[in-house]
Amino acid sequence: MTRYSAESNLHNKTMTLTGNGEMDIAPDTVLIRLGVQTTGENLSQIQAENARISQSIIQTLQRMGVTDIKTAQYSIDKVYDYVEGRQIDRGFSVRNILEIRTNNLEAAGSIIDASVNAGSNVVDLITFDVSNREYYYRQALNMAIGNAIQKAKSIAVNLGISTTPVPVNIVENTAMPFPVQREFAATPIMPGTIKLEANVTVDFVY
């Protein structure tokens, strides 16, 4: 939380108001997490199969011009079934999730389709974001402060106050918003817009 305060000995009347600022921004970045999950009783074999399919996905995406690819998760887990209260060992599960980032939002659906065709059987999520989020959030924050100031001026006019209310304390009530995450359903992918919102509480003296 950011706080700014200034002291004044010239006024003893105060008002406290809230201000809100909102911006709808078109995202310019998409992050996709997808990968491969293989299961079986022979761990070495399913690891090798997982690696082969994962490499096929990476090569397919690189041929499409996608270069920002990294491993987001790699895990090996035991798999059990429970039958009539008895635990039955079903072998292992190997999961390799890749994180793919691109500024070409229109390619999101093609990236998923190509990955699935190359062997991907897990698509975790798609995240849309703006690359310069802080810049737009500061604009929303300035709008929120301006909103509170306009409220104070309006109240002063309606109350017949001759002096202009002066802000002496500003509290930021909102943190930077998170990117928009969408669960994968089916292509095509529609990014929509990202709402950036800022809220402040302002003390005025008059």
C-alpha positions, -999 to +999 in steps of 0.1 A: +000+000+000+014+034-010+006+064+013+013+101+009+005+126+036+010+163+042+002+183+073-016+215+074-023+238+104-045+262+085-076+240+083-095+219+109-123+206+088-118+174+068-137+151+044-127+116+034-137+103+000-129+073-022-119+075-059-120+049-086-103+046-120-108+019-146-092+011-179-100-017-204-068-027-222-064-051-251-038-077-242-006-079-262+009-111-247-003-147-244+012-173-222+002-210-227+011-239-205+007-273-221+027-305-222+027-343-220+017-368-193+027-404-197+019-433-174+031-469-171+049-494-150+084-490-165+096-456-154+126-455-178+103-462-208+076-436-199+103-410-192+119-417-226+084-415-243+076-383-225+110-368-236+104-379-272+069-363-274+080-331-256+109-327-280+085-332-309+063-304-296+092-280-291+105-287-326+070-282-341+066-248-323+101-237-333+092-244-370+062-221-365+086-193-353+078-197-316+111-193-296+101-184-261+096-219-247+107-231-213+099-259-188+073-248-163+069-282-145+085-316-145+072-342-121+073-380-115+046-395-093+035-430-082+001-440-094-022-461-072-057-475-075-079-485-046-100-516-050-122-528-021-099-509+003-067-523-011-040-501-026-029-514-060+003-501-076-003-489-111+032-477-118+043-441-125+031-409-140+056-385-157+043-349-164+063-323-184+046-289-188+060-263-212+055-226-209+051-208-242+050-170-245+042-150-277+031-115-287+011-130-316-023-135-299-038-147-332-014-177-331-026-190-297-051-214-313-026-226-339+000-232-311-024-254-292-036-273-322+000-279-334+011-290-300-018-315-297-011-329-331+026-333-320+015-353-290+005-329-262-023-344-240-023-317-213-033-280-217-033-263-183-043-227-190-039-197-212-030-163-197-035-130-214-015-100-202-002-065-212+035-061-215+036-026-199+011-033-171+026-008-147+022+021-172-015+015-176-020+009-139-005+043-131-030+059-155-059+042-137-044+053-104-043+090-116-079+086-128-089+074-093-072+104-076-089+127-101-122+111-094-119+117-057-109+154-063-139+159-085-161+145-057-146+168-032-151+199-054-187+189-061-194+185-024-178+218-016-200+236-042-232+219-029-223+228+008-215+264-002-178+261+009-158+290-005-124+273-002-112+245-025-107+212-007-070+203-006-059+166-005-036+160+024-036+122+026-039+096-002-041+059+004-038+034-024-063+006-018-056-017-047-027-038-056-015-044-091-040-068-108-031-102-120-031-113-156-063-128-170-062-166-168-086-187-189-091-224-186-086-242-219-118-253-236-113-254-274-098-234-301-104-207-314-090-185-285-106-151-279-085-129-256-110-102-249-098-073-228-081-068-194-097-045-168-072-025-148-087-009-118-073+014-091-090+026-059-078+053-035-090+069-002-083+106+000-085+130+030-093+166+021-091+197+043-112+228+037 
